[in-house]
Amino acid sequence: MLIVIFVNQLKERAEKLESWRMQAKKHEEKKAEKKDLLHKRSSLWVDEAELEKEITNVVIATTYL
């Protein structure tokens, strides 16, 4: 009888540990996805015509103190 209880407790512990590992793995995957997305967004190229327009706007809109 005690052996059966002990075996059941070991099974429950193993299941909890596996559940915890899966949650930690999912958390790490989400973290990696966010990092990858941020990396992709930050490496987008700006259209040259758009860049020239923005530079012109900044130069024109400069205010002197």
C-alpha positions as CSV (number, residue, x, y, z in Angstrom):
1,M,0.0,0.0,0.0
2,L,2.8,2.5,0.9
3,I,4.6,1.6,-2.2
4,V,1.6,2.5,-4.4
5,I,1.2,5.8,-2.6
6,F,4.9,6.5,-3.0
7,V,4.8,5.6,-6.7
8,N,1.8,7.9,-7.2
9,Q,3.6,10.8,-5.5
10,L,6.7,10.3,-7.7
11,K,4.4,10.3,-10.8
12,E,2.8,13.5,-9.7
13,R,6.1,15.1,-9.0
14,A,7.4,14.1,-12.5
15,E,4.2,15.5,-14.1
16,K,4.6,18.8,-12.2
17,L,8.3,19.0,-13.2
18,E,7.4,18.4,-16.8
19,S,4.7,21.0,-16.7
20,W,7.1,23.5,-15.2
21,R,9.7,22.7,-17.9
22,M,7.2,23.2,-20.6
23,Q,6.1,26.5,-19.2
24,A,9.7,27.7,-18.9
25,K,10.3,26.6,-22.5
26,K,7.3,28.4,-23.8
27,H,8.4,31.5,-21.9
28,E,11.9,31.4,-23.5
29,E,10.4,30.8,-26.9
30,K,8.2,33.9,-26.6
31,K,11.1,35.9,-25.4
32,A,13.2,34.8,-28.4
33,E,10.3,35.6,-30.7
34,K,10.0,39.1,-29.3
35,K,13.7,39.6,-29.6
36,D,13.7,38.4,-33.2
37,L,10.8,40.6,-34.1
38,L,12.5,43.6,-32.6
39,H,15.6,42.8,-34.5
40,K,13.7,42.5,-37.7
41,R,11.9,45.8,-37.2
42,S,15.0,47.7,-36.3
43,S,16.7,46.5,-39.5
44,L,14.1,47.8,-41.9
45,W,15.5,49.9,-44.7
46,V,14.2,53.4,-45.2
47,D,13.3,54.5,-48.7
48,E,15.9,56.9,-50.0
49,A,13.3,59.4,-51.2
50,E,11.5,59.3,-47.9
51,L,14.9,59.8,-46.1
52,E,15.7,62.9,-48.2
53,K,12.2,64.3,-47.5
54,E,12.7,63.8,-43.7
55,I,16.1,65.4,-43.8
56,T,14.8,68.4,-45.7
57,N,11.9,68.8,-43.3
58,V,14.3,68.7,-40.3
59,V,16.6,71.3,-41.9
60,I,13.7,73.6,-42.8
61,A,12.0,73.2,-39.4
62,T,15.1,74.0,-37.4
63,T,14.5,76.7,-34.9
64,Y,17.2,78.9,-33.4
65,L,17.3,79.7,-29.8
